[in-house]
Amino acid sequence: MESYYRELVCFLNAKLGNRQVAEDVVHDAYVRVLERSSATPIHQPRAFLYRTALNLVIDGHRRNALRQVEPLEVLDSEGRFAACPPHTTHDHGLRLEMLERALAELPAACRDSFLLRKLDGLSHLQIAAHLGISRSLVEKHIVNAMKHCRVRMREWDAH
């Protein structure tokens, strides 16, 4: 499925007119496909990935449309910013620790590519220049980091 990455980014970039957003949607689509809990094999991975990405674009569009018509009183209400229950905060803390451990297991270039993209919001081209590697290698590193983290999180959740 990694072979479809660039093709899908170009496709979404043409539809959305924003390469950064297109890359984010493709990342999210890959994560969705990797998180898939169904044991049923994907017979047409390219079509499945495209459909997942397009669904994410549609969902994002719907969320943005709803956000624009939300009354100001709702946005200002204190309940919206209420603190998470303590057990939820604890669960988030544990998951964050697991994610940090999984990232620590990765080779430096792989981990750095992932963090520069997800935390700093750099484009693949910017990351490639920053790390002195090719753009395609950056893309592979990010996908591999997502796969590794997903696998490790599942393993740890199972125990």
Residue pairs with C-beta under 8 A, 6 or more apart in sequence:
1 30
1 33
1 45
1 46
1 49
2 139
2 140
2 143
4 45
4 46
4 49
4 50
5 26
5 30
5 139
5 143
6 136
6 139
8 26
8 29
8 49
8 50
8 53
9 19
9 22
9 23
9 26
10 22
11 22
11 50
12 21
12 22
12 25
12 26
12 53
12 57
13 19
13 22
15 22
15 57
16 22
16 25
16 57
19 123
20 121
20 123
23 123
23 124
25 53
25 56
25 57
25 60
26 53
27 117
27 142
27 146
28 53
28 56
29 49
29 52
29 53
29 56
30 49
30 143
30 146
31 146
31 150
32 52
32 56
33 42
33 45
33 48
33 49
33 52
34 146
34 147
34 150
35 150
36 42
42 48
74 80
83 89
84 92
95 153
98 152
98 153
98 156
99 149
99 153
101 152
102 148
102 149
102 152
102 153
103 111
103 114
103 115
103 145
103 149
104 111
105 148
105 152
106 114
106 144
106 145
106 148
109 131
109 133
109 137
109 141
110 141
110 144
110 145
110 148
111 145
112 127
112 131
113 127
113 131
113 133
113 137
113 138
113 141
113 142
113 145
114 141
114 142
114 145
114 146
116 122
116 126
116 127
116 130
116 131
117 124
117 127
117 138
117 142
122 130
124 135
124 138
124 139
124 142
125 135
127 138
128 134
128 135
128 137
128 138
131 138
133 141
